[in-house]
């Protein structure tokens, strides 16, 4: 069997994927047209340059074009603005499930951003949106064995009070498969210390905690996510490579990094042409998992992320990262064991 075929069939777990970032370009265009919104979000406080360039002709081939990380965030915001009705969330959940199955994903923990949804649509019934998505994922689970859980992103840019409200919202949605909170957004302007109470509240009520760190800010941000927020996993975390003590801290605590290679290059977290730091982190003993972040917007998928690692670090490393993801997940032990069994069975059948 060829390496691409092996990686395609490899049972996978996805731990860092924003549902809004999975919306297919054609679906985004259709939703934007249906709801009468533009495909670029231009806040009045932004300059024309910050608000993004104007596409003379927008189509499925270029609607996700952007020139900077700031502009990407505005495209992401535009997608969220186009998700106006519970039925829209039902649609994108079904499309995510289809893509996950095509990538042989057996379990996923996906980020949802209700604080962003409500910013654009204050009257939106978030619980109904999540109910619609839960019904879709339950159907796919019953038919194909795919398990999908939700992690509510607190979104740094809305501040500490909004974060605590989102924790309360997450708690009210636990019966629909919300298992934790995350923290995305502007690391530099909204440091971890602002969200210590929100994370403590989540932990006190049994929610898991993860945090983006070490993507747009340095190793100090990773340390703060560990020591201040007590995050159980770190999203990206690649700039831990800038501080040997932080790498050693991650390795000692066995705190997994959710690494998204294509995303890191596209957003500029890793400079074009530079080697990705995942190999150095791995060699230091840091636990690595592979993820897609915003696959539709970054024109990638999970199979491609594994192919990138196979090309730079070898097939055994890619397989080990896939096994890491099972262990790093928040799945209950019985489900983890079932995933381990499926994973090992695949290797035995393919490799003999």
N, C-alpha and C positions, 0 to 999 in steps of 0.2 A: 504494500500500500504506500502511496506517495505521502510525503509530509503534509501537503495541503489537505489531502483526503483524511488523513489521521486527525488533523486539527479540526476539520469540519465536523467530524463525528464525535470528537471528545466531549463527554458530558461536562457541562459548565455551570458555574454559579456566578451571578452578576450582583455586585454589591454597591456600585456607584454609577447610577444612571438616573438622570433627571427626566421624568416622564415628558415634560414639556419639550425637552430637547430631542425627543424621538419622533416628533410630528413630521410626517413626510412633507416634502416641499409642496406637492400638489394638494395635499390636505390643508396645509396652511393657507395657500392661495384661495382655496374654496371657502374656508372658514372666514377669511378676511373679507372676501367679496360678499358672502352671505350676511355678515354683520356690519358691513360698511366701515371697516377700519383699514388703516394703511398698513403696509408691510414693513414700515420703519416707525419706531417710536421716537418722537422728538420732544423731550421735556422742555418746557419754556425756559428753564434755568440753564440749559446747555447752549453753547455757541453753535453756529452752523457746522463748524468742523467737528465738534464733539458729537453732534446729533447724527452724524453719518452722511455718507455720500448719497446722491440721488441716482437711482438706476433709471436710465432712459426707458428701458423696456424690462418689465419684471416678468420672469417666467420661472418654471420649476428648476431650471438650470442655474439661475443666479440669485434667487430670492434669499439664499443663505450666504451670499458673498458679504464679507466684511474685511476691514483692513487693520483692525486693532481689537484688543480685548474689550475696551470700552464700547466699541461699536457692536461687538458680539453681544454684550449685555443688553444693548438697545434692541437688537433683533430678537433676543430671548424674551424681552418685555413685550414686543409686538406680538409674538406667538401667544403669550399669556393673555394679552388683550383680545385676541381672536377667539379664545375659549370662553364663550359667553353663556352657554346653556349646559345643563347636566348631560344632555345628549351628546354634546361635543366631547366631553370626557369619556363617555361610553365608546365613542368612535375611536379615539386615540388609544384607549386601553386595548381594544380589539386588535388594532394594528400593531401595538407593542407585543402582544401575545403571539401574533403571527410571526413577527421577526424573531422573538425569543426562541420559538420552537424551531425556526429555520437555522438558528445558531446552536441548537441542541442545549439550550439553557433548561436546566431542571428546577432551578430555584433562583428567585430574584428578590432583592430588597431595593425598591425604587423610591427616589425622592419625589415628593409632591410639594408644591409651594402655595399653600392656601392664602398666606399673607399677601402674595403678589396677585393672586386671583381676585381677592377682595379689594385690593387697591384699585384695580380697574373696574370691578363689578361689585360694589358694596352690597347689593341686594342678593348676590348669588348665595344659594343654599349649598354650602360646602358639603354638609352631610349627605345631601342628595347626590351630589357629584361623586362622592366616594362610594356611596351605595351602588350607583350605576357601574362604577369601575369594579367594585367587589363582585357584583353579579357576573360581569364578563370574565373575570379571572377565575371565579369559581367554576364557570362552565368549562373553561379550558383546562382547569385542574381535573375536573371529573372525567373529561374525555381524553386528555393527553398526559396527565400527571404533572403539569406545570404548577408550581407554587409561587405566588407573588405576594409579598408583604409591602407595606408602605412605611416610609420614614418622612415625617413632616419637617421641611426645611424652615428654620426660624427667620432667615434672611437678615443678615447683620444691618443692612442699610436702613431698616425701619426702626432700629433702636431697641433698647432693653425692655421697655413696657410692651411693645408689640410682640417681642419674643416670648414674654411670659403669657400673653394672651394666646399665642399660638400653641404653647405647651398645654394650656387648658383645653384648647380645641383638640389637640392630639389625644389627650386623655379621654375626651368624649367620643372619640372615634376608634378606640381600641377594639371594640366588638366587630369593627369592619376590617381589621387587619393592620391597623396602625401599631407598630411595635417600637417606634423610637422617634427621636428628633435629630436633626442635623443642623449645621450652621454654615451657610454659604454667604456669598457677598463680598464686600470690600474689606479685606483683612487689615489693610493699613489704617483706614480711617475708623474702623469699628473693631477694636481689639477684643480678645477673648474675655478680658476682665469685665467688660460691660454685661456679659451674659452668664456670669457665674451663678446668679440666683435662678435664672431660667433653667440651667442645667441641673442644679441641685433639686429644684422642684420636680423636674422630669424623673430624676433618679429615685426620689423619695416615693414616687407613685409607680415605680416599676417599668418605666420606659428606658429603652437602650439609648445611648448617646454616642453620636459620631460628630466630627467637625472637619470642615475644609480648613486646611492650614498648610503653609509652606508651598503655596502655589504662586500667589502674587506678593507674598511677604516672605521674610527669611526664616531661618531656623528658630529664631526666638518665638515665632508664631506657633511653630510645632510644639515647642516646649510649653507654651501657655495652654495649648489645647490639651496637653497631657496633665500638667500640674494644676491648672486653674479650673478647667472644665471637666477633668477626669474622663475624657473621651475614651471610648472603648476601641474605636478605630479612627484613623486619620485619612481624610480625603486628600489625595495627591501626596502631600508631605515630602515632596522630592527635594525641597531646599534644606531639609535636614542634613543633606550632604555637605552643607557649608559649615557644619559644626560637629566635630567628632564626638563631643559629649552628648549631643542630642541623638546622634545615630546610636550610640551605645545605650542611651536611655530607652530608645525604641526597642532595641534588640533585647535588652535585659527584661523589659516588661512584656515582650512578645506582643507588642501593639502593632497590628497590621496596618500597612499603607494600602489604600485603594489607588493604584497607579493607572493613569490613563495616558499612554504615550502619545497617541495622535493629538489628543486635546492639548497636551503640554507644548507640542510644537506649534499647533495652530494658534494658540493664544499667546505664544511668546514666552511661556514659563521656562521653556528650554529653547535656546537660540537655534535657528536653522543651521544644520550642518554639524552642530555639536553632538557628541555622544550623549544619549539619555543616561541620567545618573542611576537608573534602576540597578545596573550591574554592580556599581560601587556600593549601593545600599544593601543589595543582596549579599555581597561578599563580606559586609560588615555584620551580617547576621540579622538584618531587618526582615521581617515577614512581609512579602510582597503578594498582592493579588492584582489581577488585571481587569480593567473595566473600560467602558466606552464614554462615560460622562454625558455627552450630548450627541449621540451617533448620527442623527439625521443632519444636524447642523455642521458636523465635522466630517461628514461623508465617510464614515467608518462603520465597522461592526465588530463584534467580539472576536470573530474568527480572524479578522485582520490584526487586531491587537496581539493575539497569540502568534501570528505569523511574524510580526515585528520582533517579538522577543526570541522566537526560534532563530531568526536570521542573525541576531546580534549575540545571543547567549546560548543557543543550542536547544534541541528538542527536550532533553531531560529537564532543563530549567523551566521551559514553558509548561511542561506537565506538572512539575512541582508547584508552580504558581497556581495552576488549576486546582490542585489538591489543597493548597493553602486556603483558597476561597471557601471550600466546604467548611473547614475548621473555623475560619474567621466569621462565618455567618452567624446570625442569631437564631437559626433554626433549632427547634427542640431536638434533644439527643436522638430520639427514635428516627426522626427524619434525616438527621446527619448520618446515622448509620446506614439508612437506606441509600443515601447518596454515595457514601463511601463504597458500598457494595456494588452499585451501578458503575461507579468509576473504575473500580478494580476489575470488574467483570469485563468492561470494555477493553481495558489493557490486555487482559488475558486472552480475549477472543482475537484481538487484532495482532498482538505481538507473539502469541503462542506460548 
